[in-house]
Amino acid sequence: MRLAATLAARLDAVVPRPFRVRAEGGWVAVYRGDEWDGSSDVAGVLDHVVDPAHPYYQPGDEDRPWAERAAGVAEGVLSSVQDAV
């Protein structure tokens, strides 16, 4: 997924070493050296079908535009990388 790859490339360029940020499919993964620290699902969040029966459903989710969901995912990735560093 392009968003995961773009976020990973931009973040990897600015995180202090020994941290590294890599795209792994539709996920953004953070490493401390060679040790995995965590991953954020980008593709799964953007591609999910809004289902009122799903336990994480919140009213109004079906009305959120794709760009708003993408911005929310990007913010979540930034937060996760910040927490890891």
C-alpha positions in Angstrom: 0.0 0.0 0.0 1.4 3.4 -1.0 0.3 5.2 2.1 2.2 2.8 4.4 5.2 2.9 2.1 5.2 6.7 2.0 4.7 7.1 5.8 7.5 4.6 6.5 10.0 6.2 4.1 9.4 9.7 5.5 9.5 8.6 9.1 12.6 6.5 8.6 14.4 9.5 7.3 13.9 11.4 10.5 13.8 9.0 13.4 17.0 8.8 15.4 19.1 5.7 15.0 19.0 2.9 16.1 15.3 3.2 15.3 14.1 2.3 11.9 10.7 2.5 10.3 9.7 0.1 7.5 6.7 -0.7 5.4 5.7 -4.3 5.5 2.8 -4.8 3.2 0.0 -2.5 4.4 1.6 -2.1 7.8 4.2 0.4 9.2 6.7 -1.3 11.5 9.1 0.2 14.0 12.4 -1.4 14.9 15.0 -0.6 17.4 18.0 -1.9 15.6 17.0 -5.4 14.5 14.4 -5.8 17.2 10.8 -5.3 16.2 9.0 -2.8 18.5 5.5 -2.6 17.0 3.4 -2.2 13.9 0.4 -0.1 12.8 -2.1 -1.4 10.3 -2.7 1.1 7.6 -4.4 -0.9 4.8 -6.7 -2.8 7.1 -8.1 0.4 8.6 -8.6 2.1 5.2 -10.0 -1.0 3.5 -12.4 -2.2 6.2 -16.1 -2.2 5.5 -18.1 -0.2 8.0 -20.4 -2.7 9.7 -22.8 -1.7 12.5 -22.6 -5.2 13.9 -18.8 -4.9 14.4 -17.8 -4.4 18.0 -15.7 -1.3 17.2 -18.4 0.4 15.1 -19.4 3.9 16.1 -22.4 5.7 14.7 -21.3 8.0 11.9 -18.4 5.8 10.7 -20.2 5.2 7.4 -20.2 8.9 6.7 -16.5 9.5 7.2 -14.8 10.3 3.9 -11.8 8.2 2.9 -9.5 11.3 3.2 -10.5 11.7 6.8 -9.9 8.0 7.6 -6.5 8.3 5.9 -5.6 11.3 8.0 -6.6 9.4 11.1 -4.5 6.4 10.2 -1.5 8.7 9.5 -2.0 10.4 12.9 -2.1 7.0 14.6 1.1 5.9 12.8 2.9 9.1 13.9 1.7 8.6 17.5 2.9 5.0 17.5 6.3 5.9 16.1 6.7 8.7 18.6 5.8 6.4 21.5 8.4 3.8 20.3 11.1 6.4 20.1 
